[in-house]
């Protein structure tokens, strides 16, 4: 059976270590106050730990050598001064729990079960808990659109969500919010194209709107690339067929750099309320556009009941008042899609309107066209056919 040994320290420091550094490190390791540290480094031999097996004692010596303390291993029979920690015995309730194996024991440096440095282990555990708490706090603040603790706030000169400048940065949330509003604008422009009275002004206005949305969308993509410290030219990849969808997803989800980068200070934080409103508006615009498109498709595909059967030319001539009106009805009006109306006057004038956005537009257009050809002081124009259905008295 191996003889038991003890660890003895006489205040000596290993070569290459400074005395002040060794005092500080050893004091933190052994949890000693200034008075006990003074006795420990007084030069008198002090027993740090008794009744150790030689292998266990050598492990302790190696651990304390890392902080610069020169520890000697001596037989337990020698009578030496008691360790400063033993000079004032700790109360029975002063215990410590090993952070590794969980064993409770009288307060000391190394665990008697697994030889873990318990003060250092406890300090590491507390540090890990503080880091986890800080991470949870940063995540909570990020959900509310606030900067993380210690992170710089948004630069006052950061570009706003809307504008025409291509310098600065845009964070993910305002980028998604702007995307929702731009999609809403695209669908509203599409709805305006398929529902309106004057075709030429409608097309011009819609074209200008589409160009403006394209410029604003390109600007937002450039600022988003700047936020994760990439050149704005990468935003052009969103215009490449097939690849553009993947590039747009990457640009939307890539996290921005913390603090300043090559393109400026931190971006402005967005608002979850603004994002929700943009998504609601986008859904409403999409729904209205789909509803209008389906209505027009249904109207174009349905065959009017009175046009499903052939109407003799003699009967048409009696209603439309002239051969020219019959020919226009056969060649232009009967096969036209959308809302349409045909109007005639007893004086022989006639006119029609096809492809209107609504029934009212078709009626007004047909009567206006008929009145343009009506001679003064003749009977007024009246509708005789609406969407393929004849007036009751025809």
KEMARVEX-847816 format. One record per residue (C-alpha): residue number from 1; residue in one letter; x negated, y, z. Coordinates in Angstrom, 3 decimals. Layout:
BEGIN
> i	aa	east	north	up
> NUM	a	X	Y	Z .
...
end
This chain:
BEGIN
> i	aa	east	north	up
> 1	x	0.000	0.000	0.000 .
> 2	x	-1.426	3.429	-0.966 .
> 3	x	-2.418	5.769	1.863 .
> 4	x	-0.352	8.902	2.209 .
> 5	x	-1.948	12.255	1.445 .
> 6	x	-1.125	15.920	1.922 .
> 7	x	-1.515	19.088	-0.144 .
> 8	x	-3.762	21.783	1.311 .
> 9	x	-4.145	25.369	0.066 .
> 10	x	-6.831	27.790	1.303 .
> 11	x	-5.995	30.835	-0.822 .
> 12	x	-8.355	29.893	-3.652 .
> 13	x	-7.557	30.814	-7.262 .
> 14	x	-8.530	28.888	-10.369 .
> 15	x	-10.934	30.454	-12.845 .
> 16	x	-9.244	32.632	-15.470 .
> 17	x	-6.376	33.748	-13.185 .
> 18	x	-5.989	37.062	-11.360 .
> 19	x	-5.348	36.947	-7.638 .
> 20	x	-2.388	39.345	-7.785 .
> 21	x	-0.736	37.321	-10.554 .
> 22	x	-1.212	34.076	-8.615 .
> 23	x	0.238	35.652	-5.448 .
> 24	x	3.310	36.871	-7.285 .
> 25	x	3.920	33.590	-9.159 .
> 26	x	3.322	31.416	-6.083 .
> 27	x	5.512	33.633	-3.919 .
> 28	x	8.397	33.363	-6.404 .
> 29	x	7.855	29.616	-6.705 .
> 30	x	7.778	28.926	-2.930 .
> 31	x	10.319	31.660	-2.008 .
> 32	x	8.024	33.210	0.650 .
> 33	x	8.260	36.675	2.120 .
> 34	x	5.286	39.059	2.389 .
> 35	x	4.289	37.970	5.894 .
> 36	x	4.115	34.298	4.953 .
> 37	x	2.306	35.127	1.728 .
> 38	x	-0.307	37.027	3.744 .
> 39	x	-0.899	33.988	5.987 .
> 40	x	-0.999	31.691	2.963 .
> 41	x	-3.800	33.746	1.334 .
> 42	x	-5.660	34.453	4.588 .
> 43	x	-8.325	31.849	3.790 .
> 44	x	-7.241	29.364	6.456 .
> 45	x	-6.273	25.900	5.139 .
> 46	x	-2.517	25.482	5.034 .
> 47	x	-0.570	22.256	4.492 .
> 48	x	2.019	22.709	1.759 .
> 49	x	3.434	19.181	1.705 .
> 50	x	2.759	16.035	3.724 .
> 51	x	3.077	12.265	3.340 .
> 52	x	2.838	12.062	-0.441 .
> 53	x	1.708	9.180	-2.584 .
> 54	x	-1.479	9.987	-4.503 .
> 55	x	0.262	9.994	-7.921 .
> 56	x	3.013	12.248	-6.654 .
> 57	x	0.453	14.567	-5.053 .
> 58	x	-1.455	14.860	-8.337 .
> 59	x	1.750	15.904	-10.143 .
> 60	x	2.262	18.706	-7.618 .
> 61	x	-1.361	19.802	-8.023 .
> 62	x	-0.931	19.971	-11.810 .
> 63	x	2.266	21.995	-11.497 .
> 64	x	0.751	24.534	-9.097 .
> 65	x	-2.380	24.762	-11.228 .
> 66	x	-0.270	26.217	-14.000 .
> 67	x	0.221	29.379	-11.926 .
> 68	x	-3.495	29.477	-10.943 .
> 69	x	-3.428	28.017	-7.391 .
> 70	x	-6.260	25.640	-6.421 .
> 71	x	-4.705	22.839	-4.354 .
> 72	x	-6.706	20.107	-2.607 .
> 73	x	-5.507	16.598	-1.835 .
> 74	x	-6.609	15.401	1.610 .
> 75	x	-5.725	12.456	3.881 .
> 76	x	-2.854	13.055	6.275 .
> 77	x	-5.055	12.333	9.337 .
> 78	x	-6.717	15.729	9.195 .
> 79	x	-5.200	18.304	11.519 .
> 80	x	-4.533	21.495	9.659 .
> 81	x	-2.424	24.590	10.205 .
> 82	x	1.226	24.229	9.485 .
> 83	x	2.561	25.671	6.246 .
> 84	x	4.048	29.135	6.458 .
> 85	x	7.400	27.728	5.445 .
> 86	x	7.281	25.341	8.413 .
> 87	x	6.354	28.079	10.872 .
> 88	x	9.992	29.050	11.087 .
> 89	x	12.104	25.890	10.559 .
> 90	x	15.143	26.524	8.467 .
> 91	x	18.511	25.898	10.036 .
> 92	x	20.120	22.563	9.327 .
> 93	x	22.726	24.249	7.134 .
> 94	x	20.058	25.851	4.901 .
> 95	x	20.186	23.318	2.100 .
> 96	x	19.665	23.411	-1.634 .
> 97	x	21.210	21.389	-4.458 .
> 98	x	18.995	20.128	-7.235 .
> 99	x	20.211	21.598	-10.552 .
> 100	x	19.154	18.447	-12.405 .
> 101	x	20.229	15.445	-10.314 .
> 102	x	22.655	17.247	-7.952 .
> 103	x	21.169	15.895	-4.687 .
> 104	x	21.552	18.156	-1.645 .
> 105	x	18.494	18.395	0.587 .
> 106	x	16.676	20.796	2.934 .
> 107	x	15.453	23.871	1.116 .
> 108	x	12.112	23.212	-0.564 .
> 109	x	10.420	23.752	-3.912 .
> 110	x	10.425	20.302	-5.494 .
> 111	x	13.351	17.878	-5.434 .
> 112	x	12.611	14.797	-3.365 .
> 113	x	14.552	12.607	-5.803 .
> 114	x	13.483	13.781	-9.292 .
> 115	x	10.573	16.205	-8.460 .
> 116	x	12.324	19.022	-10.336 .
> 117	x	11.228	22.546	-9.474 .
> 118	x	14.570	23.518	-7.960 .
> 119	x	14.150	27.335	-7.701 .
> 120	x	13.051	27.546	-11.328 .
> 121	x	15.825	25.172	-12.410 .
> 122	x	18.444	27.202	-10.563 .
> 123	x	17.111	30.413	-12.114 .
> 124	x	17.263	28.859	-15.596 .
> 125	x	20.826	27.676	-14.942 .
> 126	x	21.913	31.156	-13.824 .
> 127	x	20.274	32.683	-16.879 .
> 128	x	22.133	30.249	-19.160 .
> 129	x	25.441	31.102	-17.461 .
> 130	x	24.761	34.830	-17.899 .
> 131	x	23.999	34.319	-21.591 .
> 132	x	27.230	32.304	-22.047 .
> 133	x	29.194	35.026	-20.242 .
> 134	x	27.633	37.703	-22.448 .
> 135	x	28.499	35.678	-25.560 .
> 136	x	32.140	35.376	-24.452 .
> 137	x	32.276	39.121	-23.763 .
> 138	x	30.803	39.921	-27.185 .
> 139	x	33.340	37.618	-28.865 .
> 140	x	36.223	39.229	-26.980 .
> 141	x	35.068	42.732	-27.951 .
> 142	x	34.615	41.653	-31.559 .
> 143	x	38.233	40.429	-31.703 .
> 144	x	39.358	43.901	-30.608 .
> 145	x	37.138	45.630	-33.156 .
> 146	x	34.670	46.912	-30.524 .
> 147	x	30.862	46.720	-30.786 .
> 148	x	29.067	44.080	-28.731 .
> 149	x	27.530	45.217	-25.389 .
> 150	x	24.235	46.920	-26.108 .
> 151	x	24.972	47.142	-29.832 .
> 152	x	24.933	50.520	-31.483 .
> 153	x	28.306	52.042	-32.230 .
> 154	x	29.356	52.794	-35.771 .
> 155	x	27.457	55.615	-37.376 .
> 156	x	29.498	58.812	-37.585 .
> 157	x	28.223	59.193	-41.142 .
> 158	x	29.376	55.693	-42.162 .
> 159	x	31.651	55.833	-45.230 .
> 160	x	35.419	55.568	-44.705 .
> 161	x	37.527	52.766	-46.109 .
> 162	x	38.704	54.874	-49.064 .
> 163	x	36.497	57.007	-51.251 .
> 164	x	34.361	57.028	-54.385 .
> 165	x	30.853	57.069	-52.863 .
> 166	x	28.700	53.954	-53.255 .
> 167	x	26.322	54.530	-50.327 .
> 168	x	26.728	53.115	-46.828 .
> 169	x	28.168	49.937	-45.347 .
> 170	x	31.598	48.337	-44.852 .
> 171	x	32.342	45.643	-42.270 .
> 172	x	34.415	42.521	-42.909 .
> 173	x	37.672	43.658	-41.286 .
> 174	x	38.040	46.992	-43.134 .
> 175	x	36.977	45.195	-46.334 .
> 176	x	39.805	42.670	-45.900 .
> 177	x	42.237	45.496	-45.071 .
> 178	x	41.265	47.426	-48.194 .
> 179	x	41.632	44.242	-50.243 .
> 180	x	45.195	43.784	-49.004 .
> 181	x	46.175	47.326	-49.968 .
> 182	x	44.531	47.008	-53.395 .
> 183	x	46.371	43.760	-54.161 .
> 184	x	49.587	45.524	-53.099 .
> 185	x	48.829	48.352	-55.534 .
> 186	x	48.183	45.884	-58.381 .
> 187	x	51.509	44.142	-57.890 .
> 188	x	53.379	47.446	-57.629 .
> 189	x	51.783	48.584	-60.893 .
> 190	x	52.827	45.304	-62.493 .
> 191	x	56.359	45.780	-61.189 .
> 192	x	56.410	49.274	-62.673 .
> 193	x	55.317	47.877	-66.032 .
> 194	x	58.220	45.441	-66.238 .
> 195	x	60.862	47.730	-64.784 .
> 196	x	61.283	51.245	-66.100 .
> 197	x	62.957	53.438	-68.706 .
> 198	x	60.183	55.160	-70.638 .
> 199	x	57.668	52.669	-72.032 .
> 200	x	54.814	54.974	-73.151 .
> 201	x	54.459	57.062	-69.946 .
> 202	x	54.847	53.885	-67.920 .
> 203	x	52.002	52.152	-69.741 .
> 204	x	49.700	55.198	-69.447 .
> 205	x	50.360	55.604	-65.733 .
> 206	x	49.877	51.901	-65.087 .
> 207	x	46.615	51.885	-67.052 .
> 208	x	45.210	54.768	-64.999 .
> 209	x	46.296	52.992	-61.823 .
> 210	x	44.602	49.724	-62.832 .
> 211	x	41.331	51.541	-63.596 .
> 212	x	41.421	53.363	-60.256 .
> 213	x	42.037	50.123	-58.351 .
> 214	x	39.138	48.479	-60.189 .
> 215	x	36.744	51.312	-59.237 .
> 216	x	37.842	51.267	-55.588 .
> 217	x	37.531	47.460	-55.440 .
> 218	x	34.035	47.592	-56.934 .
> 219	x	33.025	50.261	-54.398 .
> 220	x	34.286	48.142	-51.495 .
> 221	x	32.291	45.122	-52.755 .
> 222	x	29.122	47.229	-53.049 .
> 223	x	29.485	48.553	-49.478 .
> 224	x	30.178	45.020	-48.212 .
> 225	x	26.933	43.801	-49.820 .
> 226	x	25.112	46.689	-48.127 .
> 227	x	26.499	45.572	-44.757 .
> 228	x	24.584	42.276	-44.883 .
> 229	x	21.531	44.066	-46.322 .
> 230	x	21.828	43.058	-49.973 .
> 231	x	21.782	45.150	-53.118 .
> 232	x	25.138	46.411	-54.346 .
> 233	x	24.397	44.896	-57.764 .
> 234	x	25.355	41.523	-56.274 .
> 235	x	28.985	42.712	-56.333 .
> 236	x	28.972	42.323	-60.133 .
> 237	x	28.973	38.546	-59.641 .
> 238	x	32.648	38.844	-58.688 .
> 239	x	33.392	39.735	-62.348 .
> 240	x	31.845	36.512	-63.702 .
> 241	x	34.497	33.913	-64.675 .
> 242	x	34.783	30.947	-62.291 .
> 243	x	31.746	32.079	-60.277 .
> 244	x	33.494	35.296	-59.303 .
> 245	x	35.954	33.595	-56.943 .
> 246	x	33.145	31.939	-54.968 .
> 247	x	31.099	35.153	-54.927 .
> 248	x	34.105	37.131	-53.637 .
> 249	x	34.618	34.603	-50.827 .
> 250	x	30.953	34.785	-49.808 .
> 251	x	30.973	38.591	-49.827 .
> 252	x	34.128	38.620	-47.700 .
> 253	x	32.839	36.212	-45.022 .
> 254	x	29.134	37.083	-44.781 .
> 255	x	28.465	38.722	-41.360 .
> 256	x	26.832	42.128	-41.360 .
> 257	x	23.420	42.844	-39.876 .
> 258	x	23.211	44.198	-36.328 .
> 259	x	22.122	47.786	-35.946 .
> 260	x	20.556	49.691	-38.822 .
> 261	x	19.408	48.129	-42.074 .
> 262	x	18.043	49.379	-45.397 .
> 263	x	21.434	50.846	-46.353 .
> 264	x	22.239	52.875	-43.237 .
> 265	x	23.597	52.646	-39.728 .
> 266	x	26.309	50.307	-38.433 .
> 267	x	29.558	50.198	-40.397 .
> 268	x	32.853	51.471	-39.053 .
> 269	x	34.920	48.926	-37.150 .
> 270	x	38.287	48.085	-38.651 .
> 271	x	41.678	47.730	-37.002 .
> 272	x	43.608	44.470	-36.739 .
> 273	x	46.842	46.489	-36.854 .
> 274	x	45.827	48.028	-40.174 .
> 275	x	44.886	44.599	-41.489 .
> 276	x	48.278	43.175	-40.486 .
> 277	x	50.150	46.023	-42.160 .
> 278	x	48.181	45.551	-45.385 .
> 279	x	48.988	41.824	-45.427 .
> 280	x	52.692	42.548	-44.839 .
> 281	x	52.786	45.105	-47.661 .
> 282	x	50.951	42.693	-49.975 .
> 283	x	53.458	39.894	-49.297 .
> 284	x	56.421	42.220	-49.945 .
> 285	x	54.920	43.462	-53.221 .
> 286	x	54.216	39.914	-54.400 .
> 287	x	57.750	38.836	-53.498 .
> 288	x	59.369	41.729	-55.365 .
> 289	x	57.238	41.116	-58.460 .
> 290	x	58.003	37.388	-58.520 .
> 291	x	61.712	38.054	-58.036 .
> 292	x	61.778	40.552	-60.912 .
> 293	x	59.788	38.258	-63.213 .
> 294	x	62.081	35.306	-62.498 .
> 295	x	65.136	37.463	-63.112 .
> 296	x	63.808	38.551	-66.497 .
> 297	x	62.871	34.979	-67.444 .
> 298	x	66.322	33.759	-66.487 .
> 299	x	67.963	36.526	-68.493 .
> 300	x	65.761	35.870	-71.517 .
> 301	x	66.367	32.130	-71.415 .
> 302	x	70.125	32.243	-70.991 .
> 303	x	72.210	32.336	-74.152 .
> 304	x	75.074	34.831	-73.891 .
> 305	x	78.424	33.036	-74.199 .
> 306	x	79.718	35.201	-77.062 .
> 307	x	76.472	34.918	-79.024 .
> 308	x	76.349	31.137	-78.740 .
> 309	x	78.957	30.918	-81.491 .
> 310	x	78.753	32.597	-84.874 .
> 311	x	80.922	35.677	-85.369 .
> 312	x	82.159	36.268	-88.927 .
> 313	x	80.835	39.352	-90.694 .
> 314	x	84.381	40.560	-91.340 .
> 315	x	85.119	40.560	-87.618 .
> 316	x	81.819	42.278	-86.853 .
> 317	x	82.457	44.916	-89.497 .
> 318	x	85.829	45.640	-87.918 .
> 319	x	84.197	46.254	-84.571 .
> 320	x	80.923	47.889	-85.612 .
> 321	x	82.515	50.095	-88.334 .
> 322	x	79.771	49.679	-90.996 .
> 323	x	77.711	47.088	-92.888 .
> 324	x	74.483	48.717	-91.692 .
> 325	x	75.568	48.236	-88.064 .
> 326	x	76.396	44.546	-88.787 .
> 327	x	72.960	44.004	-90.327 .
> 328	x	71.211	45.696	-87.374 .
> 329	x	73.257	43.604	-85.012 .
> 330	x	72.290	40.350	-86.779 .
> 331	x	68.588	41.122	-87.346 .
> 332	x	67.540	43.178	-84.334 .
> 333	x	70.109	43.111	-81.566 .
> 334	x	71.438	39.554	-81.338 .
> 335	x	68.073	37.853	-80.705 .
> 336	x	66.581	40.518	-78.411 .
> 337	x	65.740	39.606	-74.791 .
> 338	x	66.328	41.605	-71.649 .
> 339	x	69.176	43.993	-70.914 .
> 340	x	70.774	45.368	-74.104 .
> 341	x	73.858	47.266	-75.228 .
> 342	x	75.481	48.237	-78.553 .
> 343	x	77.631	51.383	-78.883 .
> 344	x	79.748	52.677	-81.773 .
> 345	x	81.940	55.663	-82.586 .
> 346	x	85.196	55.611	-84.550 .
> 347	x	83.560	58.133	-86.841 .
> 348	x	81.091	55.440	-88.016 .
> 349	x	78.056	56.269	-85.876 .
> 350	x	76.357	53.414	-84.058 .
> 351	x	73.282	52.746	-81.908 .
> 352	x	71.824	50.137	-79.588 .
> 353	x	69.217	49.643	-76.862 .
> 354	x	67.270	46.409	-76.211 .
> 355	x	64.640	45.354	-73.678 .
> 356	x	65.912	47.730	-70.983 .
> 357	x	64.961	47.290	-67.350 .
> 358	x	68.558	47.342	-66.130 .
> 359	x	72.147	47.263	-67.373 .
> 360	x	72.547	50.993	-66.708 .
> 361	x	69.433	51.765	-68.749 .
> 362	x	70.762	49.682	-71.628 .
> 363	x	74.158	51.446	-71.615 .
> 364	x	72.670	54.924	-71.425 .
> 365	x	70.129	54.151	-74.145 .
> 366	x	72.746	52.731	-76.542 .
> 367	x	75.117	55.674	-76.100 .
> 368	x	72.279	58.174	-76.498 .
> 369	x	71.130	56.470	-79.693 .
> 370	x	74.672	56.429	-81.049 .
> 371	x	75.259	60.098	-80.164 .
> 372	x	72.081	61.016	-82.026 .
> 373	x	73.705	59.742	-85.246 .
> 374	x	77.265	60.967	-84.538 .
> 375	x	78.598	63.852	-86.553 .
> 376	x	79.911	66.886	-84.677 .
> 377	x	83.559	66.896	-83.619 .
> 378	x	83.943	63.131	-84.156 .
> 379	x	84.982	60.561	-81.582 .
> 380	x	82.543	59.900	-78.786 .
> 381	x	80.403	56.749	-78.708 .
> 382	x	81.485	53.854	-76.497 .
> 383	x	79.792	50.502	-75.696 .
> 384	x	81.231	47.465	-77.489 .
> 385	x	78.668	44.823	-76.497 .
> 386	x	76.643	44.426	-73.297 .
> 387	x	74.028	41.680	-72.998 .
> 388	x	75.798	39.694	-75.726 .
> 389	x	79.276	40.014	-74.235 .
> 390	x	81.914	41.961	-76.140 .
> 391	x	84.087	44.553	-74.511 .
> 392	x	87.525	43.202	-73.516 .
> 393	x	89.385	45.175	-76.160 .
> 394	x	87.147	44.061	-79.037 .
end
